[in-house]
């Protein structure tokens, strides 16, 4: 009986190690099987191409007809350039792979740090899988990918318990790079602040014990550095105003990711988030005698942000990894590594081999597919014409038009909510509601063509279809329709 128990106890870590070895390839494969659905990646790619062409940020507005030539904020300029380079070198397949590796990289980096610190393989696998499933709905090709990568690497740096000088030396350029890849380093600042508060609490609580916690000097020093990184971009202080304007405009137009979890449009996300929150709470309760207060503080702070706005769920999911991974801890909290042999060379070889095989085979099995919400066929019908000038369109369609037709076409609206004024967004609402007539739209925007969703812009579409309107419909499907001048 004793021999049987020993065999079972030895076999359990090995089984957990094999699960953890195969999980990264599974995550990568799931991401590569998803359709391209984000409407904004298209203008991001075209802007990235312009950045590569001039060797730096584009200074003036190139796309929006009503703002042509105005100063252009350098939001996520470096991330856009890297995306454009990935598509140039590898097409959409290369871009999908690059994005998926970066997106998963944030999860993998933190999971690896937990494993290095002594977390059990099975617990790390559970934490990684649970976080991935909750965040999966947010996964698409967009610069937020860089945000989650840098966030995961930042938390991994803190988790490794390197010397505070080395952590600060590595963390400082990471924060600056992060803000230029995607303007979300404020989340890093919040996480660092929470980590420092939790760390100092643990230090104070254990200062008179035999093995007191180390003061969190690295996180504390990196907090002001993170705030300084907010302005370490070509926009400087102006970038803060752009970020604030983007948040304000996004809420104004009702973008669901900027709304709280209690908003009706976000109700369907609540069960997944609640399930992971309960799992994390259970892990905190189980780990109470050896609780890492810094990890717990970051997780709770990001959960509060997620409840206030759904868009933070991606970062919160990553922050739950060290908490859930603490369910079974095989090393010392102070930093001793996992027992030797617990993650074998064979498992590492399988992990790498499975990742390489997934990266090579999955795109062959399922080439790039685009979501039905993208008006690709409608834009193709417009490409076949000789239309040049401004295309009056809806924000969701602007990106595809920009990517396919710039500089031949300008757009009336696109997905950059910060680019357009409150007055312009209000006018767009009036147009949708029929309070602005077709002749007034033509007078103000001087469109060369229209690309609209009949189910959304019903009044304007009916006006364009009316005999004698001066416009001729050349394309229509369930999601989009195109009109060009009748003559």
C-alpha positions, 0 to 999 in steps of 0.5 A: 500500500505504501509503495502504491501511494509513493508511485501515485505521488511521484506520478502526479507531478509528472502528469502535471508537467506533461499537461503544462508542456502541451498547454502552450501549443494548445493556446497557440492553436486556438488563437490561430484558428480564430477569425480576424474580426477587429475592425480597427486593425486595418487602419492600424496596418496602413498607418504602420506602413506609412510609419515604416515608409517615413522611418518614424511617426506620421505627423499629420492626419492622412485618412480622415477627410474632415481632419486632413493635415491636422496633427496626428497623435502617435498612439501605439506607433511602434506597435503599428509599425511592427504589425505592418512589418509582420504582414509585409514579411509573412502576409496575414499568416505571418501577422496572425502568428506574430500576434498570437505569440505576443498575446500568449507571451504575456501569459507564458512569461508569468506562468514560467516565473511562477514555475521557477519560484516553485509552483506545482506544474498542475496548479500552473497549468490550471491557472494558465488554462483558466486565465486563457479561457476568460481572456480569449474573447478579447483576443484579436490582432490589435496593439493591445496584444503588446500591452498584455505581453509587457504586463505579463513580463513585468509581473514575471520580473517581480515574481522572480525576486531578482535584486531590486537593482536588476529588476529596476534596470530591466523594468525601466526600458520595458515600461517605456517600450510598452507605452510606445507599443500600446498606450496602456502602461497606466495599467502597469503603474496601477499593478506596480502600486498594488504590488508595492502596497501588498509587499510592504504590508507583508514586510510589516506583518512579518518583520519580527518573524524568523524569515521576514519578507523582503521589502518591495523596493523594485516595485516601489521604485518602478511606480514613479518610473511607470508614470514617467513612461506615460509621457515617454512617447513622441507625443509627450504630455499630449499623449495623456490628453489623447488617452483621456479623449479616447476614453471619453469618446469611447464611452460616448459612442457606447463601446462595450469594452469601455462600459462596466460589467453591469452594462447590459452589453457586458452581461454575457461576460459575467459568468466567466469572470465570476468563475475565475474570481471564485477560483482565485478566491479559493486559491487565496483561502487555501494559501492563506498561511503562505499568502503572497500579499503582493500577488493578491493585491494586484489581482484584486486591483485589476478585478476592480478595474475590470468591474468598472470597465470590461476592457481590463479583463485581459490584464486581470486574467493574467494577474490571476495566474500567480494566485491560482498557481499558489494552490499547490506550492512545492518550493519556498515562497522566498524563492527556492526553485522547483525540485530538480527533475520535476520538469524534465528535458523530455517535457521541454522538448515536447513543449518546443516541438509542439509549439513549432508544429502548431505554428507550422501546421495550423495555418495550413489547416485553416488559412486566414479567415475574416469575420462576416462583420468586415465589408471585404466584398463590398470594398472589393466592389468599390475597388473595381470602380474609378471612384476617388475621394471621400467615402462616407461610411460608418466607423466600423467600415473605415478601417477596411477602406483605409487599408484597401484604398488610401491614398485613393480614398479618404473616410468620413469616420473610422474607429479612432474615437479620439480623432473626431469631436463630440459634435461630429459624433453627435452629427453622425447620430443625427444622420443615423436617425434621419434628422440630417437629410441626404442633401445635407450629408452630400453638402458637408462631406462631398462624398464620392461614394457611400459604404453603409450597413442597411440594418444600421443606417436604414434612413440614409440607405433608403434615401440613397435608393430613392429614385432621383437621389443621384446615387446608384447602388452597385453592391449589397449583401446582409452586412453592407451596401455601396452607392456611387454617383448615378452619372 
